[in-house]
Amino acid sequence: MHRVSRAAAAAAIAGLVTIGCGGGGGGRPTGGIHAKLGYSEGGGLRVVQVPPGGAADLAGLRVDDVIIAIDGTSLRELDYETIVDRLRGPAGSSVELDVFREGEVNTLVVMRQAYTR
């Protein structure tokens, strides 16, 4: 198994917000949740930035939320590539995120949006 340092993985995950369209969308552009993410020391992914009007913003994701599961699977069980694959998908498709915020876990459904340059 290829291991990636936490810093490199966090930088690559943060780059999800700027990666362009293309491939894998079954004829539709590839989309994502439009949020800048970094690793949380307590586990999961901390939301660092939520661009206004983007998919994450529209779903109610906030800065400092911690994503702890994607589509019901704990992030502790997923490697970097799998996390990226699960956050991306065809524009217009949805992804379910379990989010830890202010001592509670909430489930948010994010409708992926196509990336623009």
Long-range contacts (C-beta under 8 A, 24 or more apart in sequence): 1-79, 4-80, 6-39, 9-39, 9-80, 10-37, 10-38, 10-39, 12-80, 12-84, 13-37, 13-38, 13-39, 13-45, 13-80, 13-83, 13-84, 14-38, 14-48, 16-84, 16-87, 16-88, 17-49, 17-51, 18-115, 19-115, 20-115, 20-117, 21-91, 21-114, 21-115, 21-116, 24-88, 24-89, 24-90, 25-89, 25-90, 25-91, 26-90, 28-90, 28-91, 28-92, 28-114, 29-90, 29-91, 29-114, 29-115, 30-88, 30-89, 30-90, 30-91, 30-114, 30-115, 31-55, 31-88, 31-89, 31-90, 31-91, 31-92, 31-93, 31-112, 31-113, 31-114, 31-115, 32-87, 32-88, 32-89, 32-112, 32-113, 32-115, 33-59, 33-61, 33-87, 33-95, 33-97, 33-110, 33-112, 34-113, 34-115, 35-61, 37-67, 40-66, 42-66, 43-68, 43-75, 43-76, 44-68, 44-75, 44-100, 45-75, 45-83, 54-113, 55-110, 55-111, 55-112, 55-113, 56-110, 58-110, 58-111, 59-97, 59-108, 59-109, 59-110, 59-111, 60-108, 61-97, 61-99, 61-108, 61-110, 62-101, 64-101, 65-99, 65-100, 65-101, 66-99, 66-100, 66-101, 67-97, 67-98, 67-99, 68-98, 68-99, 68-100, 68-105, 69-97, 69-98, 70-95, 70-96, 70-97, 70-98, 71-95, 71-96, 72-96, 72-98, 88-112
